[in-house]
Amino acid sequence: MTKTPEQLTVQVGPITTKYLKAGEGDPLLYLHGAFGYDGWPEFLDLLSQSFTVYAPLHPGFEGDSGLDHIEDLLDLTLYHDDLIEALGLESPHVVGHYSGAMVAAEMAVICSYNLGKIVLAAPAGLWQDDNPGRDYNTTPITEMRQALFADAESDVAHSIYPTPKDDEELGWQIIHRVQSLNAVGKFLWPIPDKGLIRRARRIKNPTLVIVGDRDQIVPSAYSEMLTSRIAGSKSVTMPNSGHMFPHEHSAEFAKTVTEFLS
């Protein structure tokens, strides 16, 4: 049964943060990545059957000026710690995708005592010189579906990146792309390695790393980089999955996350 999330705001210092909330059970904070952040995707609806899901909008998306108050990755991490306090959550599980997963990991590095379990889906913040992954900053918008999905012609791929009907629609897609890339690029560009791999050993929370076997943005080999440094962590590689596997395989992703968190 599809839940209709509440659309709410919370004040986090000087930043007014929009977020969606639905479900019952233990709190789960979902941190989205650079792509497919609009609305209430199916996997969040499935997770809300077992958890109370909080899905905030990252500062800087939708042209929000809150990004001006966040200077670097440390600021961004502490902002999310303050967000948990502002929402009144006690030891929430944190599930992040891409840049959101990087933030979730950094939160666990700094304040693991304040968090429950951690799920890192296609985490950003890692780098291998010989296996850097595709640079989405230079990928033309007309090729984004091919870059993000294992099946670029699937219904879900077209729903997130539809073929523009006219120049006006293409223009809006370009604007949204620039906004999202600016919001995450501030913390990932030019190379996303900001030292997470050196700090990962500090993560004490039960951690699950999920990657897609056909992810062009975050190579699946990166999961070993993290799990080898986080004591007791686990990894799952989703088959026939591109970077957007939470959307491509919503039921399998939600099931994997729910089983781990439960």
C-alpha positions in Angstrom: 0.0 0.0 0.0 1.5 3.3 -1.1 1.9 5.8 1.7 1.5 9.6 1.1 4.5 11.2 2.9 4.1 14.4 4.9 5.9 17.4 3.4 7.6 19.2 6.3 10.4 21.6 7.2 12.8 21.8 10.1 15.2 24.5 11.0 18.8 23.4 11.2 20.8 26.4 12.4 20.4 29.0 9.6 19.1 26.4 7.1 15.5 25.7 6.6 15.4 22.0 5.5 12.6 20.4 3.6 11.9 16.7 4.2 9.4 14.0 3.6 8.2 11.6 6.4 6.1 8.5 6.3 5.8 5.1 8.0 5.9 3.6 11.5 8.7 1.9 13.5 12.3 2.8 14.2 13.6 6.0 12.6 15.4 5.7 9.3 17.1 8.7 7.8 17.5 8.5 4.0 20.2 10.7 2.4 19.7 11.0 -1.4 22.5 11.3 -4.0 23.0 13.5 -7.0 20.3 11.8 -9.1 16.7 10.8 -8.8 16.1 12.8 -5.7 12.6 14.1 -6.6 9.5 12.7 -4.9 8.9 9.6 -2.9 10.4 6.6 -4.8 9.1 3.1 -4.5 12.0 1.8 -2.3 11.2 4.5 0.3 7.6 3.5 0.3 8.6 -0.1 0.9 11.0 0.8 3.7 8.2 2.9 5.3 6.3 -0.3 5.9 8.9 -1.2 8.5 10.4 2.1 9.6 9.5 5.7 10.0 11.4 7.2 7.1 12.8 10.7 7.0 14.0 11.9 3.6 15.5 15.4 3.7 16.4 17.5 0.7 20.1 18.1 0.5 21.0 21.9 0.8 21.5 23.4 -2.6 19.1 21.3 -4.5 16.1 23.1 -6.1 18.1 26.3 -6.0 18.0 26.4 -2.2 20.5 28.9 -0.7 21.3 26.8 2.4 24.4 25.6 0.7 26.0 28.9 1.3 26.2 28.1 5.0 28.2 24.9 4.4 31.8 25.4 3.5 33.3 21.9 3.4 32.7 18.2 4.0 33.1 18.6 7.8 30.4 21.3 7.8 28.2 19.1 5.8 28.7 16.2 8.2 28.0 18.3 11.2 24.9 19.8 9.5 23.5 16.3 9.3 24.3 15.6 12.9 22.4 18.8 13.8 19.6 17.6 11.5 19.1 14.5 13.6 18.9 16.5 16.7 16.5 19.0 15.1 14.2 16.1 14.1 14.4 14.7 17.6 15.6 11.3 16.4 17.3 8.8 18.7 19.9 6.5 17.1 18.3 6.5 13.7 19.4 4.0 11.0 21.0 5.9 8.2 20.7 4.8 4.5 22.5 6.9 1.9 23.0 6.7 -1.8 26.1 8.0 -3.5 26.9 11.4 -2.0 24.4 10.7 0.7 26.2 7.5 1.5 29.5 9.4 1.8 27.9 11.7 4.3 26.4 8.7 6.2 29.9 7.2 6.4 31.4 10.5 7.6 28.7 10.8 10.2 29.5 7.4 11.6 33.2 8.3 11.6 32.6 11.3 13.8 29.5 10.5 15.9 28.8 6.7 15.7 27.3 6.7 19.2 24.4 8.8 17.9 23.5 6.4 15.0 22.0 3.0 14.5 23.0 0.8 11.6 24.5 2.3 8.4 23.7 1.3 4.8 26.0 2.8 2.1 24.6 2.4 -1.4 27.1 3.1 -4.2 29.1 5.3 -1.8 30.9 8.3 -3.1 34.2 9.6 -1.5 36.4 6.8 -2.8 39.0 6.7 -5.6 41.3 4.3 -7.5 43.6 5.7 -10.0 43.3 2.7 -12.3 39.5 2.4 -11.8 38.0 5.9 -11.3 34.6 5.3 -12.7 32.8 7.5 -15.2 32.9 11.3 -14.8 29.3 12.3 -14.8 30.3 16.0 -14.8 31.4 15.6 -18.4 28.6 13.2 -19.5 26.1 15.0 -21.8 22.6 15.1 -20.5 21.4 13.1 -23.5 23.6 10.2 -22.3 22.7 10.3 -18.6 20.3 7.4 -18.8 23.0 5.2 -20.3 25.4 6.3 -17.6 23.1 5.7 -14.7 21.0 2.6 -15.5 21.8 -0.9 -16.5 18.7 -0.8 -18.8 18.5 2.8 -20.1 15.2 2.0 -21.9 13.4 0.8 -18.8 10.3 2.5 -17.6 12.0 3.7 -14.4 15.0 5.1 -16.4 12.6 7.1 -18.6 10.6 8.3 -15.6 13.6 9.8 -13.9 15.3 11.0 -17.1 12.6 11.4 -19.7 13.3 12.3 -23.3 12.5 16.1 -23.4 9.5 16.9 -25.6 10.8 20.3 -26.5 13.6 22.9 -25.9 11.8 24.2 -22.8 11.7 20.8 -21.1 15.3 20.3 -22.1 16.2 23.6 -20.5 14.6 22.7 -17.2 16.4 19.4 -17.2 19.7 21.2 -17.7 18.9 23.6 -14.9 18.1 20.8 -12.5 21.3 19.0 -13.5 23.4 22.1 -12.9 21.8 22.7 -9.5 22.4 19.1 -8.3 25.9 18.9 -9.7 26.7 22.2 -7.9 25.3 20.9 -4.7 27.3 17.7 -4.6 30.3 19.0 -6.7 31.2 21.3 -3.9 32.2 18.3 -1.8 33.2 15.8 -4.6 35.0 17.8 -7.3 37.5 17.4 -8.8 38.3 14.1 -7.2 35.9 12.6 -4.6 38.7 11.3 -2.4 38.5 13.5 0.7 40.1 11.0 3.1 37.1 8.8 3.9 39.2 5.6 3.3 41.7 6.7 6.0 38.9 7.4 8.5 36.6 4.4 7.8 38.3 2.3 10.5 36.6 4.6 13.1 33.2 3.4 12.1 31.8 1.2 14.8 28.2 0.9 13.6 27.0 -2.3 11.9 27.5 -1.3 8.2 26.3 -2.7 4.9 27.8 -1.6 1.6 25.6 -2.2 -1.5 26.9 -1.8 -5.0 25.6 -2.5 -8.5 27.6 -4.8 -10.7 27.2 -2.5 -13.7 27.5 0.8 -12.0 29.6 3.2 -14.2 29.8 5.9 -11.6 30.9 3.9 -8.5 32.7 0.8 -9.6 31.6 -2.3 -7.7 35.2 -3.0 -6.7 35.0 0.0 -4.3 32.9 -2.0 -1.8 36.0 -4.0 -0.8 37.8 -0.8 -0.1 35.3 0.1 2.6 34.4 -3.3 4.0 38.1 -4.2 4.5 38.4 -1.2 6.8 35.1 -1.3 8.7 35.2 -4.1 11.3 32.3 -6.5 10.9 30.9 -4.8 7.8 29.1 -6.7 5.0 28.7 -6.1 1.3 26.1 -7.0 -1.3 26.5 -6.7 -5.1 23.2 -6.3 -6.9 23.1 -8.1 -10.3 22.1 -6.4 -13.5 22.3 -3.0 -11.7 23.6 0.4 -12.7 24.2 3.3 -10.4 20.5 3.8 -9.8 19.8 0.3 -8.5 17.7 1.5 -5.6 15.2 2.7 -8.3 15.9 0.0 -10.8 15.3 -2.9 -8.3 13.3 -1.2 -5.6 11.8 -4.3 -4.1 15.2 -6.2 -3.9 17.0 -3.1 -2.5 14.3 -2.5 0.1 14.3 -6.2 1.1 18.1 -6.2 1.5 18.1 -3.0 3.6 15.2 -4.1 5.7 16.7 -7.5 6.5 20.0 -5.9 7.5 18.4 -3.3 9.7 16.1 -5.7 11.3 
